[in-house]
Amino acid sequence: ELRAVLMSQRSYPLFAKPIDGIYSIGALELVGVEGETVRMKGGAGATVDDVIQFIVAFGRNGYLFQKRLAPHPALAERFGQTLGSVRMLVLEGPGGATVESAVAKIPRPGNVADNYWRPGNMVASLDLQLGAVRRVVSGVGEDMATHEEHPDTNADLIGFTLPLWDQAVRLCLAGAKAFPGVRTQSWDVALTPAGPVLLEVNFGGDLNLHQLA
């Protein structure tokens, strides 16, 4: 059944990841198939059998296949075509859910995901009221660097206001109601041409991102 999916052009483009994975380890972005060769982001290829073997090894508890999402045009222009997400830290208290802090994860073109550990990926501190970028960094320790312009698009970053901000905040707060027993929720939200999309929620979830930003 997996071979049939991978051999069909109608399946692509795909984003796939282990159902119980963390840090995007084992994630794949598959863009098409030519004969027995599956094409991946960046142009690399692998045989269908090798992709199946990889998925089976990483997906012992299940592997999730999703249609690849595209970034909102305003984000694509500033950050490039690789989909990034907003990480919203939502705290559940006596008065309900509130957004405590938010950052934008900005991936570089060659990376399959926006996780900060991937080379070159950046994270931006955001103004909670406006969704505007205040500060952008990459790296940690003595390798940390600040960025006022995007290194690939050369677009200004500081002061840029993310699209769909109010809708994204409302969506996260609505989602938080489904998990009232989880007091610390980190939501990843993609801002797409069709609107904000919830990618996942984490218990806790890399709180150092907010500190670094």
Secondary structure, DSSP 8 states (H G I E B T S, - for coil): -HHHHHH-GGG-SEEEEETT--TTTT-EEEEEEETTEEEETTS-EEEHHHHHHHHHHH-TT-EEEEE-----HHHHHHH-SS--EEEEEEEEETTEEEEEEEEEEE--TT-SS--TTSTT-EEEEE-TTT-BEEEEEES-GGG-EE-SB-TTT--B-TT-B-TTHHHHHHHHHHHHTT-TT-SEEEEEEEEETTEEEEEEEEES--THHHHH-
